Amino acid sequence: MRIGVLTGGGDCPGLNAVIRAVVRKGVATYGHDFVGFRDGWRGPLEGLTKPLGIAEVRGILPRGGTILGSSRTNPFKIDGGVEQIKTNLAEQGVDALVAIGGEDTLGVATKLHELGVQVVGVPKTIDNDLSATDYTFGFDTAVNIAMEAIDRLHTTAESHHRTLVVEVMGRHAGWIALHAGLAGGANVILLPERQFDVEQVAGYVEKRFQHQYAPIVVVAEGAQPLDGQMVLHNKELDAFGHVRLGGIGQWLAQQLEAKTGKEARTVVLGHIQRGGTPTAFDRVLATRLGLQAIDAVNEGDWGKMVAMQGTDIVRVPLAEATRELKTVPLERYTEAEVFFGS
């Protein structure tokens, strides 16, 4: 078969490891031919390709980002987009697609499968919010990057006796904030799944100062105050209907400074969490997912997403994996609350 590979949505450490595994096993074990589609769904939509063989995937295992490029293109928002994809796949002689992405990219893959395109999905997101898989690659790297930043911020917070608010990524799911906050010894963790009371947060901050320590507050970008609204950069929507978040950390720092009388600063980690070399865990997970994805393609097991359940790599229907987001359950947040303000 001739197989197309694409990476869509936000970039993520481990993408190149998946591409490498798919191509290496696909060529060496099954004798398939590959073509890379550039910049997410824009590639098959506009016929943007690049060679993708053994030579092209050598040395890319430790590299962050994606050698294929990415975008947030949604072919279902473009007149005739689906038909154009089908036409370009036929003209390129492509029999099947391996789509590597998060909820939006795989949501497109799900619809295309229903319309007759032969596709297999691989879950990618630093947010770890895809259903049907225990972990997505990129998450462990993002958490470790955020944890290291928090570790460093503890010392400067103590030196200046100030509150430091660390804003991490997480639009609707607070997995990064929860894990990085717990691992980094944060004194308050605020998630999108549970609105927060600013007065209560200020109380935690003051209690921490009473113990002669400076507080670290970790807040996900999608966290909201009680009866409040998400803090936005602007109200423009991307092709999948998402607003651009950001600013909750700065808003919270201003509120805490006013309520406690203690100086507060904000650190927005932003795209630092996405960049750089993947951790060993993410390299192994991404590789295993890639190997299972090409097995599914070779067997013609279309409309499936490879997933990690326990320590096993399994296949689940794409529709099941993209039906709803995996958010942080209340009991996980309750575990973390033990350390708030202490």
Disulfide bonds with the S-S distance in Angstrom:
none
